[in-house]
């Protein structure tokens, strides 16, 4: 079991982080679709901090003896999901940039052809 002082400190840090994320969404510095994963993790971590028995039960259910190892496993899975989502976003942006570059080149060619006439 965690010390109550550590639980309170972790809860305060998580709430502050969630406030920063929400403020960034509000100021349009972070898109909602990318922030949802962070908000989900923040609230999930807050629940696990406030109710440590949930982590122990989840670890026992998964066959993991030490709850902290369960936390590392969940963090690893979250990192993989974030990397996958960002890879998809980068791929889409790359395709859009290529298409826009090609359209711009065609537009410039048309402009030059119109100037000659």
N, C-alpha and C positions, 0 to 999 in steps of 0.2 A: 504494500500500500504506500501511496505517496504521502508525504508530509502535507498537512493542510496549507502551510505557508507557501509551498511550491505550487500547489494547486491554484491558490489565489493569484500568485504571480503569473502563472501560465495563462489563467483565464483573463487577466488584465491585458497581457500582451496580445492574446488572440482577439479580444474585443477591439483593441486599438488598431490591429492590423485590418480587421473587418471594416472599421470606420474609415481607414485610409483607402481601402479598395472601393467602398461605396462612394467616397468623396471623389475618387478618380473617375468613376463611372458618371457621376453627376456633372463633373467638369468636362466630360467627353475626352479625357486623357486615356481612357481604357474602354475598349468595346465590351459591351455586355456579354456577347457570346464567348469571349475569352475569359472574362471575369467570373462567369458562372462556376467554372471548375474550382477557382480559388475560393469563392464564397462557400461552395459545398464542402470543400476541405476544411475551411475555417470553422463552419458550424459543426461539422463532424468531429473535429478535434476538440472543440469546446464541449460537446456532449461527452466525449471520452474522458476529458479532464474532469468534468463535474461528476460523472458517474463511472469511476474506475472499474467497477464490477462488470460493466459492459465489455470492456477490453479483456478482462480475465475470462469471461464467458465465451467471447468470440475466439480467443486464443485456444481455449479448451476444446471448443467445437471443431476448430480447424486442426487440432492435434499438435499445437505448438505449446511447448511447456512454459516458456517464459513470455509474459505479455509484451515486454519491450521488443522481443523479436517479431511479434505480430505487428507492432507499430512500424518497425523497419520494413517489413514485408508490404504493408499498406502504402508506405511512402514510396517504395520502389515501384509498385503497381501504378500509383498516381503519376510518378515521373514518366513512366512509359506511355501512359495515356496522353499526358501533356505533350510529350515529344511527337507522338503520332499526330495529334491534332495540329500542332504547329507545322509539321511536315506537309500535311494536306494544305494548310493555308499558304505556305511558301510555294508549293507546286501550282496552286491556282493563280497566285500572283505572278508567277513566272510565265504562265500561259497567257494571262491578260496583258502583261508587258510586251510579250512577243507579238500578240495580235495588234496592240496599239501601235507598236513600232512599224509593223507592216502597213497598217492603215495610214499612218502618218507619211510613210514613204510614197504610197500611192497618191495621197492628197498633194504632196509636194510635186510629184511628177505631173499631175493634172494642172497644177498652177503654172508650172514651167511651160507646158504645152499650150495653155491658154495665152500666156504672155507672147509666145512666138507668133500667134495668129493675129 
